[in-house]
């Protein structure tokens, strides 16, 4: 606020001049008014200097009224006018300051409303505080109850103090920060001696960040000048601290709730992930559910699927050469290779059955056949490792069948289990068993072949009709030899027409012609075990005579 003077009162305020003139006329006084430097500011004639009366404001002489003894009243009225002018200016200044504070509060509140996160709020608070309270340095610190330490959330113009330093001097700082007070610190020697604040900092002001009775931390500002801060500075800082405290508290609660929600979600995800390892997601999806928690006893769904079975041949004799621990390790290693292949081709493992697996392919049979081929190729790679370790080689058969299947939840309210019920499963298992009979690696039923979109992409040959044990009708089975090595593959391709001719003769009950055809195949490819089976089988039929009822159909006496 500009300093008050007689000159300002008389030169700017017409009412003041009128009052002085009117009073002098009523008193019949001839006066002159001078400032402290003797400069004439007003006169109503030639006044004698017999008397001079001081014009006072707060015990300070601002000028003189000279003239006769009646000039005393004029001096008093001038002092009164100056006092009123001072009051008016003070009031205007207070109103202006109040407006600035309201504007500050409004703008600061608006910024906080658009900010998320305790760190971001702290940075805005410190920036705003340093703008309204001119400071060279500053910091916002929060107390971490879990870690029992102070965390620096925001700093101004570099580090006000280091996190490591302040936590070494916790007793000294906690007395300030967690006191819940707002204060101007003029004597900063103890803080400087402890190495907490910079050596050039001469004065410090701080205000606690608190919500109700809980102290969260503090806003601290520093200045390189001594006695820089005022009561108004403290008032403004306290106001900012109160506003930001609520925002920080809300942000911390929000962050905590988000963190807890994420932790709960992660925990649930672990449960769901673990559950999915026992009940595949595709199984749940087939039942119309996304989560295991939605499953109910009795849930069921019928779909046409392709079921794939694998089985390790001569597993009993292999396991007899191993300890129980070695057997278990071997099965785990084997299954670990099978599962990813099944999932890669859009299927899922329904059951691990010791030395065999049952997988379901809900989309189409092509996926299942692709998986079967890759499984057999994986076994070739696995056997190379077995050979290097002088361990027994592994052979597996793979069988596929396509048909309707019911997937559902059975059991009781306290113990439920995912199960599949269908003759499709039994038939697929029997088809896999046929691989031992036909000495083939991969067999699939006619029903599976019908579902394959591009059978020309696979190397296939028809093996004819089979009467499965316990079945009234026979099924047509096919061999897939796409998994063979390049040399074996070329040999089977070269003999395919002869092989197919032999099967055709067999189905037409022309067993002597069939026998000759398979004999030709073996002359070209002596390692064709399936051709050898048909050759020996037709030879036995010719030697023992033919039962016309069952001729042309291979009858299985075992499951």
C-alpha positions as CSV (number, residue, x, y, z in Angstrom):
1,X,0.0,0.0,0.0
2,X,1.4,3.5,-1.0
3,X,2.5,5.7,1.9
4,X,-0.1,8.3,3.0
5,X,0.9,12.0,2.6
6,X,-0.7,15.4,2.9
7,X,-0.1,16.0,-0.8
8,X,-2.1,13.0,-1.8
9,X,-5.0,14.0,0.5
10,X,-5.2,17.6,-0.8
11,X,-4.3,17.0,-4.5
12,X,-6.5,13.9,-5.2
13,X,-9.4,14.3,-2.9
14,X,-11.6,17.4,-3.8
15,X,-13.8,16.8,-0.8
16,X,-10.9,17.2,1.5
17,X,-10.0,20.6,0.0
18,X,-13.6,21.7,0.2
19,X,-13.8,20.7,3.9
20,X,-10.6,22.6,4.7
21,X,-11.7,25.7,2.8
22,X,-15.2,25.7,4.4
23,X,-13.8,25.2,7.9
24,X,-11.2,28.0,7.5
25,X,-14.0,30.4,6.2
26,X,-16.3,29.6,9.2
27,X,-13.4,30.1,11.6
28,X,-12.2,33.3,9.8
29,X,-8.8,31.8,9.7
30,X,-6.1,32.6,7.2
31,X,-3.9,29.5,6.9
32,X,-1.3,27.8,4.8
33,X,-0.6,24.0,4.7
34,X,2.9,22.8,4.2
35,X,4.5,19.3,4.0
36,X,7.5,18.4,6.1
37,X,9.8,19.9,3.5
38,X,8.2,23.3,3.7
39,X,6.4,23.0,0.4
40,X,3.1,24.9,0.3
41,X,0.2,22.6,-0.5
42,X,-2.7,25.0,0.2
43,X,-3.4,28.5,1.4
44,X,-6.4,30.8,1.5
45,X,-4.5,34.1,1.7
46,X,-1.4,35.5,3.3
47,X,-1.2,33.8,6.6
48,X,1.0,34.9,9.5
49,X,3.3,32.3,10.9
50,X,2.4,33.2,14.5
51,X,1.2,29.6,15.1
52,X,1.9,26.3,13.5
53,X,0.1,23.0,14.3
54,X,1.2,19.5,13.3
55,X,-0.9,17.2,11.1
56,X,-0.4,13.8,12.7
57,X,-1.0,10.2,11.7
58,X,-0.1,7.4,14.0
59,X,2.1,9.8,16.0
60,X,4.0,10.8,12.9
61,X,4.0,14.4,11.6
62,X,3.0,14.6,8.0
63,X,3.0,18.4,7.7
64,X,2.0,21.7,9.3
65,X,-0.9,24.1,9.4
66,X,0.4,27.7,9.8
67,X,-1.6,30.8,10.6
68,X,-3.4,32.2,13.7
69,X,-4.5,30.1,16.6
70,X,-7.7,28.9,14.8
71,X,-5.5,26.8,12.5
72,X,-5.5,24.1,15.3
73,X,-9.0,23.0,14.2
74,X,-7.8,22.7,10.6
75,X,-4.8,20.6,11.6
76,X,-7.1,18.2,13.6
77,X,-9.6,17.8,10.7
78,X,-6.7,17.0,8.4
79,X,-5.4,14.4,10.8
80,X,-8.9,12.9,10.9
81,X,-9.2,12.9,7.1
82,X,-5.8,11.1,6.8
83,X,-6.9,8.5,9.4
84,X,-10.1,7.8,7.4
85,X,-8.2,7.5,4.2
86,X,-5.9,5.0,5.8
87,X,-8.9,3.0,7.0
88,X,-10.4,3.1,3.5
89,X,-7.2,1.9,2.0
90,X,-6.8,-0.9,4.6
91,X,-10.3,-2.0,3.9
92,X,-9.7,-2.1,0.2
93,X,-6.5,-4.0,0.7
94,X,-8.3,-6.5,2.8
95,X,-11.0,-7.0,0.3
96,X,-8.5,-7.4,-2.5
97,X,-6.5,-9.9,-0.4
98,X,-9.7,-11.8,0.4
99,X,-10.6,-11.9,-3.3
100,X,-7.1,-13.1,-4.2
101,X,-7.5,-15.9,-1.5
102,X,-10.9,-16.9,-2.8
103,X,-9.6,-16.9,-6.4
104,X,-6.6,-18.9,-5.2
105,X,-8.8,-21.5,-3.5
106,X,-11.1,-21.8,-6.5
107,X,-8.2,-22.2,-9.0
108,X,-6.4,-24.6,-6.7
109,X,-9.5,-26.7,-6.2
110,X,-10.1,-26.9,-9.9
111,X,-6.5,-28.2,-10.5
112,X,-6.9,-30.8,-7.7
113,X,-10.2,-32.0,-9.2
114,X,-8.4,-32.7,-12.5
115,X,-5.5,-34.6,-10.8
116,X,-5.2,-38.2,-9.8
117,X,-2.5,-39.7,-7.7
118,X,-0.8,-38.6,-4.5
119,X,2.4,-37.8,-6.3
120,X,0.8,-35.6,-8.9
121,X,-1.3,-33.8,-6.3
122,X,1.8,-33.2,-4.2
123,X,3.6,-31.7,-7.2
124,X,0.7,-29.3,-8.0
125,X,0.5,-28.3,-4.3
126,X,4.2,-27.5,-4.1
127,X,4.1,-25.6,-7.4
128,X,1.1,-23.5,-6.2
129,X,2.6,-22.9,-2.8
130,X,5.9,-21.7,-4.2
131,X,4.1,-19.3,-6.6
132,X,2.0,-17.6,-3.9
133,X,4.7,-17.7,-1.2
134,X,8.0,-16.8,-3.0
135,X,10.5,-19.6,-2.1
136,X,13.8,-20.9,-3.4
137,X,13.2,-24.5,-2.3
138,X,10.5,-26.8,-1.0
139,X,9.3,-30.3,-0.5
140,X,6.1,-32.4,0.2
141,X,6.7,-35.4,2.4
142,X,4.3,-38.2,3.3
143,X,4.6,-40.6,6.2
144,X,4.5,-44.3,5.1
145,X,3.0,-46.1,8.1
146,X,3.8,-49.6,6.7
147,X,7.5,-48.8,6.1
148,X,7.8,-46.4,9.0
149,X,9.6,-43.8,7.0
150,X,9.1,-40.5,5.2
151,X,8.6,-40.5,1.4
152,X,9.5,-37.5,-0.7
153,X,6.5,-37.0,-3.1
154,X,7.6,-33.7,-4.7
155,X,10.5,-31.3,-4.5
156,X,11.2,-27.7,-5.8
157,X,14.5,-26.7,-7.5
158,X,16.3,-29.9,-6.7
159,X,16.4,-31.9,-3.5
160,X,15.3,-29.9,-0.4
161,X,16.7,-32.8,1.6
162,X,17.6,-36.4,0.7
163,X,15.3,-39.2,1.6
164,X,18.1,-41.2,3.2
165,X,19.1,-38.1,5.3
166,X,15.7,-37.3,6.6
167,X,15.0,-40.9,7.7
168,X,18.3,-40.9,9.6
169,X,17.0,-37.8,11.5
170,X,13.5,-39.0,12.0
171,X,13.2,-37.9,15.7
172,X,14.1,-34.3,14.7
173,X,11.8,-34.2,11.7
174,X,8.9,-36.1,13.1
175,X,8.7,-33.5,15.8
176,X,8.0,-30.9,13.1
177,X,6.2,-32.9,10.4
178,X,3.9,-35.0,12.6
179,X,3.2,-32.3,15.1
180,X,0.1,-31.3,13.2
181,X,1.0,-27.7,13.3
182,X,1.8,-24.9,10.9
183,X,4.8,-22.7,11.8
184,X,7.5,-20.3,10.6
185,X,11.0,-21.5,11.6
186,X,13.4,-18.6,11.8
187,X,16.1,-20.5,13.7
188,X,17.1,-23.2,11.3
189,X,20.5,-24.0,12.9
190,X,19.4,-27.4,14.2
191,X,18.2,-28.4,10.7
192,X,21.3,-27.2,9.1
193,X,23.6,-29.0,11.6
194,X,21.8,-32.2,11.0
195,X,22.4,-31.8,7.2
196,X,18.6,-31.9,6.6
197,X,18.3,-28.5,4.8
198,X,20.7,-26.7,2.5
199,X,23.3,-24.4,4.1
200,X,22.0,-21.3,2.2
201,X,18.4,-21.8,3.5
202,X,17.9,-19.1,6.2
203,X,14.2,-19.5,7.0
204,X,11.6,-22.3,6.8
205,X,7.9,-22.4,6.8
206,X,5.8,-25.6,7.0
207,X,2.2,-26.7,7.3
208,X,1.0,-30.2,8.2
209,X,-1.0,-32.3,5.8
210,X,-3.8,-33.8,7.9
211,X,-7.3,-35.1,7.6
212,X,-9.3,-34.9,10.8
213,X,-6.7,-36.1,13.4
214,X,-4.5,-38.1,11.1
215,X,-1.2,-36.5,10.1
216,X,-0.1,-37.6,6.6
217,X,2.9,-35.4,6.2
218,X,3.8,-31.8,5.5
219,X,4.5,-29.1,2.9
220,X,7.8,-27.4,3.7
221,X,9.2,-24.2,2.0
222,X,12.6,-22.7,2.4
223,X,14.0,-19.2,1.6
224,X,17.6,-17.9,1.3
225,X,16.6,-14.7,3.2
226,X,16.2,-14.5,6.9
227,X,12.7,-13.6,8.3
228,X,11.2,-13.9,4.8
229,X,7.9,-15.4,5.8
230,X,4.9,-13.6,7.4
231,X,1.7,-14.5,9.1
232,X,-0.1,-14.1,5.8
233,X,2.4,-16.6,4.2
234,X,1.5,-19.1,7.0
235,X,-2.2,-18.5,6.4
236,X,-1.9,-19.2,2.7
237,X,0.3,-22.3,3.2
238,X,-2.2,-23.7,5.8
239,X,-5.1,-23.1,3.4
240,X,-3.3,-25.0,0.6
241,X,-2.3,-27.8,3.0
242,X,-5.9,-28.2,4.1
243,X,-7.2,-28.5,0.5
244,X,-4.5,-30.8,-0.7
245,X,-4.8,-33.0,2.4
246,X,-8.3,-34.1,1.5
247,X,-7.3,-34.7,-2.2
248,X,-4.2,-36.7,-1.2
249,X,-6.3,-38.7,1.3
250,X,-8.9,-39.5,-1.3
251,X,-6.2,-40.4,-3.8
252,X,-4.4,-42.7,-1.3
253,X,-7.7,-44.4,-0.5
254,X,-8.5,-44.8,-4.2
255,X,-5.0,-46.2,-4.9
256,X,-5.4,-48.6,-2.0
257,X,-8.8,-49.8,-3.2
258,X,-7.4,-50.2,-6.8
259,X,-4.4,-52.1,-5.4
260,X,-6.6,-54.3,-3.2
261,X,-8.9,-54.9,-6.2
262,X,-5.9,-55.8,-8.4
263,X,-4.6,-58.1,-5.6
264,X,-8.0,-59.8,-5.3
265,X,-8.2,-60.1,-9.1
266,X,-4.7,-61.6,-9.2
267,X,-5.6,-64.1,-6.5
268,X,-8.8,-65.1,-8.3
269,X,-6.8,-65.3,-11.5
270,X,-4.4,-67.7,-9.8
271,X,-7.3,-69.8,-8.6
272,X,-8.9,-69.8,-12.1
273,X,-5.6,-70.6,-13.7
274,X,-5.1,-73.5,-11.3
275,X,-8.6,-74.7,-11.8
276,X,-8.2,-74.5,-15.6
277,X,-5.4,-77.0,-15.3
278,X,-7.9,-79.5,-13.9
279,X,-11.0,-78.4,-15.8
280,X,-10.1,-77.0,-19.2
281,X,-11.6,-73.6,-20.2
282,X,-12.9,-75.2,-23.4
283,X,-14.8,-77.7,-21.3
284,X,-16.4,-74.9,-19.3
285,X,-17.1,-72.9,-22.5
286,X,-18.9,-75.9,-24.0
287,X,-21.2,-75.8,-20.9
288,X,-21.9,-72.1,-21.6
289,X,-19.7,-70.9,-18.7
290,X,-16.7,-68.6,-18.5
291,X,-15.7,-69.3,-14.9
292,X,-15.5,-72.4,-12.8
293,X,-17.6,-70.6,-10.1
294,X,-20.6,-70.6,-12.5
295,X,-20.7,-74.4,-12.8
296,X,-23.6,-76.3,-11.3
297,X,-24.2,-80.0,-10.7
298,X,-26.0,-81.4,-13.7
299,X,-24.7,-78.9,-16.2
300,X,-24.4,-80.7,-19.6
301,X,-24.0,-80.0,-23.3
302,X,-24.0,-82.3,-26.3
303,X,-21.6,-81.6,-29.2
304,X,-20.1,-83.4,-32.1
305,X,-16.4,-83.6,-31.4
306,X,-13.3,-85.6,-32.4
307,X,-11.8,-87.7,-29.6
308,X,-8.1,-88.6,-29.7
309,X,-6.5,-91.3,-27.6
310,X,-2.8,-92.1,-27.3
311,X,-1.3,-95.1,-25.6
312,X,2.3,-96.1,-24.9
313,X,2.9,-99.6,-26.3
314,X,4.5,-102.2,-24.0
315,X,4.3,-99.8,-21.2
316,X,4.2,-102.5,-18.6
317,X,7.5,-104.0,-19.6
318,X,9.1,-100.5,-19.9
319,X,7.9,-99.5,-16.4
320,X,9.3,-102.8,-14.9
321,X,12.8,-101.5,-15.8
322,X,12.2,-98.3,-13.7
323,X,11.7,-97.4,-10.1
324,X,8.3,-95.9,-9.1
325,X,9.9,-92.4,-9.0
326,X,11.5,-92.9,-12.4
327,X,8.2,-94.2,-13.8
328,X,6.4,-91.1,-12.5
329,X,9.1,-88.8,-13.8
330,X,8.9,-90.5,-17.2
331,X,5.1,-90.1,-17.4
332,X,5.3,-86.4,-16.4
333,X,8.0,-85.9,-19.1
334,X,5.9,-87.7,-21.7
335,X,2.7,-85.8,-20.8
336,X,4.5,-82.4,-20.8
337,X,5.3,-83.0,-24.5
338,X,1.8,-84.0,-25.4
339,X,-0.3,-81.3,-23.8
340,X,1.1,-78.3,-25.6
341,X,0.7,-80.0,-29.0
342,X,-3.0,-80.7,-28.3
343,X,-3.6,-77.1,-27.3
344,X,-1.7,-75.8,-30.3
345,X,-4.2,-77.5,-32.5
346,X,-7.3,-76.1,-30.7
347,X,-7.9,-79.2,-28.6
348,X,-7.8,-79.8,-24.8
349,X,-6.7,-82.7,-22.6
350,X,-9.8,-84.2,-21.1
351,X,-7.9,-86.8,-19.1
352,X,-4.4,-88.0,-18.4
353,X,-4.7,-91.8,-18.0
354,X,-1.3,-92.8,-16.8
355,X,0.4,-94.1,-19.9
356,X,-2.3,-92.6,-22.2
357,X,-4.2,-89.4,-22.8
358,X,-7.7,-88.5,-24.0
359,X,-8.1,-85.3,-25.8
360,X,-11.1,-83.5,-27.3
361,X,-11.1,-81.4,-30.4
362,X,-14.4,-79.4,-30.6
363,X,-13.8,-77.6,-33.9
364,X,-13.1,-80.3,-36.5
365,X,-11.2,-83.5,-37.1
366,X,-8.5,-81.8,-39.1
367,X,-7.2,-80.2,-35.9
368,X,-7.1,-83.7,-34.3
369,X,-5.2,-85.3,-37.2
370,X,-2.7,-82.4,-37.3
371,X,-2.1,-83.0,-33.6
372,X,-1.7,-86.7,-34.0
373,X,0.9,-86.2,-36.7
374,X,2.9,-83.7,-34.6
375,X,2.6,-86.1,-31.6
376,X,4.2,-88.9,-33.5
377,X,7.0,-86.6,-34.9
378,X,7.6,-85.4,-31.3
379,X,8.0,-89.0,-30.3
380,X,10.7,-89.4,-33.0
381,X,12.6,-86.5,-31.4
382,X,12.0,-87.9,-27.9
383,X,13.4,-91.3,-29.0
384,X,16.6,-89.7,-30.2
385,X,17.2,-88.4,-26.7
386,X,16.3,-91.8,-25.2
387,X,18.8,-93.4,-27.5
388,X,21.5,-91.0,-26.5
389,X,20.8,-91.8,-22.8
390,X,20.7,-95.6,-23.5
391,X,17.1,-95.7,-22.5
392,X,14.3,-97.7,-24.1
393,X,12.6,-96.3,-27.2
394,X,9.0,-95.4,-27.0
395,X,6.3,-96.2,-29.5
396,X,2.7,-94.9,-29.2
397,X,-0.5,-95.4,-31.1
398,X,-2.9,-92.6,-31.8
399,X,-6.6,-93.2,-32.6
400,X,-9.3,-90.7,-33.6
401,X,-13.1,-91.0,-33.8
402,X,-15.7,-88.3,-34.4
403,X,-19.2,-88.3,-33.0
404,X,-21.7,-86.9,-30.5
405,X,-20.5,-86.5,-26.9
406,X,-22.1,-85.2,-23.7
407,X,-19.8,-83.1,-21.5
408,X,-21.2,-82.4,-18.1
409,X,-20.8,-82.0,-14.4
410,X,-21.6,-85.1,-12.3
411,X,-21.1,-86.2,-8.7
412,X,-22.8,-84.6,-5.7
413,X,-23.1,-81.2,-4.0
414,X,-19.9,-81.7,-2.1
415,X,-17.8,-83.4,-4.8
416,X,-18.3,-82.6,-8.4
417,X,-16.4,-83.8,-11.4
418,X,-16.2,-83.0,-15.1
419,X,-17.0,-86.0,-17.2
420,X,-17.7,-87.1,-20.8
421,X,-20.4,-89.6,-21.6
422,X,-20.7,-91.1,-25.1
423,X,-20.1,-94.2,-27.2
424,X,-17.8,-91.9,-29.2
425,X,-15.2,-92.1,-26.4
426,X,-15.4,-95.9,-26.3
427,X,-15.0,-96.1,-30.1
428,X,-12.1,-93.7,-30.2
429,X,-10.3,-95.8,-27.5
430,X,-11.0,-99.0,-29.6
431,X,-9.7,-97.3,-32.7
432,X,-6.5,-96.5,-30.8
433,X,-6.2,-100.1,-29.8
434,X,-6.4,-101.1,-33.4
435,X,-3.0,-99.5,-34.0
436,X,-1.4,-102.4,-32.2
437,X,-3.4,-104.9,-34.4
438,X,-2.7,-103.2,-37.7
439,X,0.9,-102.1,-36.6
440,X,0.0,-98.5,-37.6
441,X,0.9,-95.3,-35.9
442,X,-2.2,-93.3,-36.5
443,X,-5.7,-94.6,-37.2
444,X,-8.9,-92.7,-37.7
445,X,-12.5,-93.7,-38.3
446,X,-14.6,-93.0,-41.4
447,X,-16.6,-90.5,-39.3
448,X,-13.4,-88.5,-38.6
449,X,-12.4,-88.6,-42.3
450,X,-15.7,-87.2,-43.3
451,X,-15.1,-84.1,-41.2
452,X,-11.6,-83.4,-42.6
453,X,-12.0,-80.4,-44.9
454,X,-9.0,-81.2,-47.2
455,X,-8.1,-84.9,-46.9
456,X,-5.7,-84.4,-49.9
457,X,-3.4,-82.5,-47.5
458,X,-2.8,-85.8,-45.6
459,X,-1.3,-89.1,-46.6
460,X,-4.1,-91.7,-46.0
461,X,-4.9,-95.2,-47.0
462,X,-8.1,-97.2,-46.3
463,X,-7.7,-100.3,-44.1
464,X,-11.2,-101.6,-44.6
465,X,-13.9,-102.7,-42.2
466,X,-13.4,-103.7,-38.5
467,X,-15.9,-105.4,-36.2
468,X,-15.1,-104.0,-32.8
469,X,-15.7,-106.4,-29.9
470,X,-19.2,-105.9,-28.5
471,X,-20.4,-103.8,-31.5
472,X,-23.1,-104.9,-33.8
473,X,-22.0,-102.9,-36.8
474,X,-18.5,-102.6,-38.3
475,X,-16.6,-99.3,-38.9
476,X,-14.3,-98.3,-41.6
477,X,-10.8,-97.3,-40.5
478,X,-8.1,-95.4,-42.3
479,X,-4.3,-95.1,-41.6
480,X,-2.5,-91.7,-41.8
481,X,1.2,-92.1,-42.5
482,X,2.0,-88.4,-42.8
483,X,4.3,-88.7,-39.8
484,X,6.7,-91.1,-41.4
485,X,10.3,-90.2,-42.2
486,X,10.9,-89.0,-45.7
487,X,12.2,-92.4,-47.0
488,X,9.4,-94.3,-45.4
489,X,6.9,-91.8,-46.7
490,X,8.1,-92.1,-50.3
491,X,8.0,-95.9,-50.2
492,X,4.4,-95.9,-48.9
493,X,3.4,-93.4,-51.5
494,X,4.9,-95.5,-54.3
495,X,3.0,-98.6,-53.1
496,X,-0.2,-96.9,-52.3
497,X,-2.1,-98.0,-55.4
498,X,-1.1,-101.6,-54.9
499,X,-2.0,-101.4,-51.2
500,X,-5.4,-99.9,-52.0
501,X,-6.0,-102.7,-54.6
502,X,-5.2,-105.3,-52.0
503,X,-7.7,-103.8,-49.5
504,X,-10.3,-103.7,-52.3
505,X,-9.7,-107.4,-53.0
506,X,-9.9,-108.1,-49.3
507,X,-13.2,-106.3,-48.9
508,X,-14.5,-108.2,-52.0
509,X,-13.5,-111.5,-50.3
510,X,-10.9,-112.2,-53.0
511,X,-8.3,-113.2,-50.5
512,X,-5.9,-114.8,-52.8
513,X,-5.7,-111.7,-55.0
514,X,-5.4,-109.6,-51.8
515,X,-2.6,-111.8,-50.6
516,X,-0.7,-111.3,-53.8
517,X,-1.2,-107.5,-53.7
518,X,0.2,-107.2,-50.2
519,X,3.0,-109.5,-51.1
520,X,4.0,-107.1,-53.9
521,X,3.9,-104.2,-51.4
522,X,6.3,-106.0,-49.1
523,X,8.7,-106.7,-51.9
524,X,9.0,-103.0,-52.5
525,X,8.7,-101.9,-48.8
526,X,9.6,-104.7,-46.4
527,X,9.1,-102.4,-43.4
528,X,5.4,-101.7,-44.1
529,X,4.1,-103.4,-41.0
530,X,0.4,-102.8,-41.9
531,X,0.9,-104.5,-45.3
532,X,2.6,-107.3,-43.5
533,X,-0.5,-107.7,-41.2
534,X,-2.8,-108.0,-44.2
535,X,-0.5,-110.4,-45.9
536,X,-0.3,-112.7,-42.9
537,X,-4.1,-112.3,-42.2
538,X,-5.1,-113.2,-45.7
539,X,-2.7,-116.1,-45.7
540,X,-4.3,-117.5,-42.6
541,X,-7.7,-117.1,-44.1
542,X,-6.7,-119.0,-47.2
543,X,-5.1,-121.8,-45.1
544,X,-7.9,-122.2,-42.6
545,X,-10.9,-121.5,-44.9
546,X,-13.2,-118.6,-44.9
547,X,-16.3,-118.0,-42.7
548,X,-18.6,-116.3,-45.2
549,X,-20.5,-114.5,-42.6
550,X,-17.4,-112.5,-41.4
551,X,-15.4,-112.5,-44.6
552,X,-13.9,-109.2,-45.6
553,X,-14.3,-107.8,-42.1
554,X,-11.5,-107.9,-39.5
555,X,-13.2,-109.1,-36.3
556,X,-11.6,-107.9,-33.0
557,X,-11.7,-110.5,-30.2
558,X,-10.4,-108.0,-27.7
559,X,-11.2,-104.4,-26.8
